[in-house]
Amino acid sequence: MRSVVRFVAAIMKAALAAMATAPRLVWDGVRWVARSMSGGAPGQAAAAQAEAVAELQAAADEAAQNLAAPAASAPAAPSADASVEWGQAALRFLAGQRRGVEGTLDEPALAYLGALSPEQQARLAAHPARRIGEHLLRERRIASLPEPEDMATWRRAEINRLCRQPVAEPVLRVDPWAGLLKEARSRPAPAFA
């Protein structure tokens, strides 16, 4: 029922939007006809068209600049600042401060840090934050620690782990008396002969 109401509301909204734009379109059409019928100088129509083309070109150029700006500002690879941020987040994670770490570290890094033994965690924490970040980002490995997994390897292992878990089968219990009337449910008392 709600989907029908939403559909009707969407149609009404579209109809009201069309009705709101119709007077503007009619007014623009009347102005265009009046200009073409007034017999103004032939250069005026060409100038108006050139102005409209210039406005469209300016709008297209602005849109192209807006699309190109975010792509140019995005870094292609993790920077040194990213390795410092990852290292600081890893140190917070190892110190027991779990809040705010998930926004910086990805799931494979969190799983890697959680799987380290206490000795390995101490060896990792002995390094500076930049070096820890480089290790987690797989830029420069720390030889005394296991290598962290990349996202693809971690996802494959996680899928395999989840597929190996036993699936709980629901137990179907059938009540033999469920479909019978109340009179039929009552059993006769056993007869002793």
Secondary structure, DSSP 8 states (H G I E B T S, - for coil): -HHHHHHHHHHHHHHHHHHHHHHHHHHHHHHHHHHHHTT--HHHHHHHHHHHHHHHHHHHHHHHHHHHHHHHHS-SS--HHHHHHHHHHHHHHHTT--TTTTTTS-HHHHHHHHHS-HHHHHHHHTS-HHHHHHHHTTSS--TTS-----HHHHHHHHHHHHHHS----------TTTTS-HHHHS-------
